[in-house]
C-alpha cells in the first residue's frame, strides 16, 4: 500500500515546495518548472516513445525552427527558440506523435518568420503543415477591430481543432508556457492575455478534460489579473496548512488503518484547492476564507472499478458522510469524460474532508483528458481514455454545427463561450438516454440537443410527466419529454433563456433565413411596384429565358450585389432605393428594345376600386413578418391611412399619415417614403394604445378586463399611475384589435362600464 502524505505536497512552506508549484503560485518570479525543456538534448530525452525515424524528423524540424527564429528574442531576453522547445516538451509529456511535436517546434514559423505553408508541405509533409497552419493567427488580414481579428483567429483555430484535436493540444501547451513566462511583458498586455486565457483557453482545457492545465491556467490568470488578492489568499492558505496539520495527520492515519483492515490496495495522495477555486467559492457564497472549510482533501486510487465502490463503503464506515455530497461520476461521467466517486465526510474534529476515489486509468483521464488517448496508445492500454475521446469528439461536432449556422466570427465565439461551461446537469430522455447539458439549460436546449428538427418544431414540454413552461430550467435526474408540432417554428423569445450555444445558433440561423426570405419577397414587391411607374413589368428570372437572365446579370453588376436574391434583400431592407434600381432596370430594358406599356402605366397612376391594392401600393395583411414593422409611436391598425418608410437596414416601417414622428422623417428623407394600403382581409390582430380615466375602487381592473373580453379584444400590456390617494387613475392599455371598427366597438363597450370616466385611443 503506497501512501503519499500531505507532508510533501501541502504542509511544506512555499520555499521547500517543488519548483513547478512555487512558480505557478508566483508568476512574477523567474523560476521555471524543473521538467521544462530549454535545449534539444532535454527534448530528445522525452522522445523515447517515438521511433528512430520519427526522432530524426523531429530533429530536422528543430533545425528548421532554430534557423527561422535566428536573431529573435523573447521579452525576457532569452533566444526565441527556447519557447518552441518548451512547448514541444509539454507536447511530448502527453506522448503525442512526431507530427504534433514538429508542429510545436514550428508553431510560430509561419506567423513570425514569413515561412509559407507550401515550404512546410515540401519539407515536412501536408499533415504537419496543416497543424502549423491551424495554429497560425490571422494577423496578416485586415480587420476593423482587434476584437474581430481575435474572434476570427479563434474560429480558425477551433475549426482546425475539429479536423485534428492535436491543434488545440499544441495551442494549450503554447499558452501555458506563455503564461508561465509573462513576467517580462508590460502590465496591460499581461492583464489582456490573462483575461483571454481565463475566458477562453482555461475553459477549453476543462472541456477537453485537461484538468492539470486547466487549474494552472486559472491560477496564473488570477495571479496576473488580481495580484493583491492572489497574494493575500496564498498567505491565508499557507497559514491554514500549519493550523490543519494535526487534522490532516490524524485523518491520514485513520484512512490508512481503514483500508489495511479491509485489505484494499490503494494509493492515497493529498490534494488542495487552488487559490483561484477558493477565491471563486468565496465570491459565489459571499463568504470569508474562514468559512471555506474544504480547501483540502484526499485522492484514492484503486486497482479496479468494483474496488472504487468498496473503498467508498470503507470510508463511510470510518466517518459520517455529509448528506447530499456523494456524487457518482463513474456511472454518469462529466461532459469532458471525467470519472470518479466523490464524497465529503466529517472528520473527528468536525472538519469536512472531501475524498475522490478512482482507478488509475480514470485518474489519467481526469488529469490529461483527451490527451490520455495518446498516452494509452503508446503504452498499449485502454480504459477511460476512450470515453474521454468520444465525449471530446461530440463537443467538436457541436462546434461544426455552430459553424454551419453562424458565419459571423464574433457571434461564433459568443456561442462557443456559452458552451464552455464546466458545470453540467444530467437529464434523461423518455427512453432513458442520458444527456449532459450546461447548468441553467432549459427544455428548449434539451430539444435542440436531441436534434435541430426537434428543437425547431417544439411547442411544449413535460418534466417528470408534468407539463412545464419551455423556459423551465432542468435539474439533474429530470426525465424530459418534448412535444412537437409539424407547423411549429422557433420563437425569437427563446433567445432570452436558452443556455447552449447549439440552441442559440440554430434559433438565430432559422430567424435570419426567415428574415432574408421575407425581405426578398418585400424587395421583389417594391421593385415591381417602382418598375410599373416606368410602364414596365418585372422580368422573369427563369433559367431558360436568356434575355431576362442577361438583363438581371447586368443589373447585378451595376448594383454590386452577388445575386438577384441579394439585390432584392437589400431593397427589402432599405439598403437600396427601389425607385433608383427600377430606373436603372428600365434603362437596361429600353436598351434591349422594351417599351413602356400604356396600360401598365395607367394602372399604376390611377388605381380604381376594381384594381387590387398591390397594383397601386404595397398591400399589408399582417403576414409580412420581420421585414415589415408597425411603428410603435403610432400603432397603425387596418382602417388607418398609412404610409411606409424604407429604413436603412431595418426594412419597411409603417406609420399613420398623421404621425408626427413619421412627418419629421418624411421631411428629412422624402425619397424613402412610399404608398401603403391595407389588404381587404387582414390575417391577424394588431396592437394599438388606449387611454382610460377610471374611478379608484375595488375590482376596477377586473371590470375593465371583463368589458374588453366581452368586446373580443385582448390586453397585451397595462400601465398606470401610482397615486392611490386620488379619486381617479389614468390607465394606458395596449390592446390587440382587428381594425378601426373593432377598436370603436371596444371603446363604446368600455365607456358603458361603470368605473370608466373617459376612453380614447392614444395618438402620438
Buried (B, 14 or more C-beta within 10 A) or exposed (E): EEBEBBEEBBBBEBEEBBBBBBBBBBBEEEEBBEEBBBEBEBBBEBBEBBEEEBBEBBBBBBEBBBEBBEEEEBEEEEBBBBBBBBBBBBBBBBBBBBBBBBBBBBBBBBBBBEBEBEBBBEBBEEBBBBBBBBBBBBEEEEBEEEEBBBBBBBBBBBBBBBEBBBBBBBBBBBBBBBBBBBBEBEEEEBBBBBEBBBEBBBBBBBBBBBBBBBBBBBBBBBBBBBBEBBBBBBEBBBEBBEEBBEBBBEBBEBBBEBBEEBEBEBBBBBBBBBBBBBBBBBEEEEEEBEEBBBBBBBBBBBEEBEBBBBBBEBBBEBBEBBEEEBBBBBEBBBBBBBBBBBBBBEBEEEBBBBBBBBBBBBBBBBBBBBBBBBBBBBEEEEBBBBBBBEBBEEBBEBBEBBBEBBEBBBBBBBBBBBBBBBEBBBBBBEEEEEBBBBBBBBBBBBBBBBEBEBBBBBEBBBBEEEEBEBBBBBEBEBBBBBBBEEEEEBBEEBBEBBBBBBBBBBBBBBBBEBBBBBBBBBBBBBBBBBBBBBBBEBBEBEEEEEEBBEBBEBBBEBBEBEEBBBBBBBBBBBBBBBBEBBBEBBEBBEEEEBEBBEEBBEBBEEBEEEEEBBBBBBBBBBEBBBBBBBBEBBBBBBBBEBBBBBBEEEBBBBBBBEBEBBEEBBEEEEEBBBEBBBBEEBEEBBBBBBBBBBEEEEEBBEBBEEBBEEBEBEBEEEEEEEEEEEEBBBBBBBBBBBBBEBBBBBBEBBBEBEBBEEBEBEEB
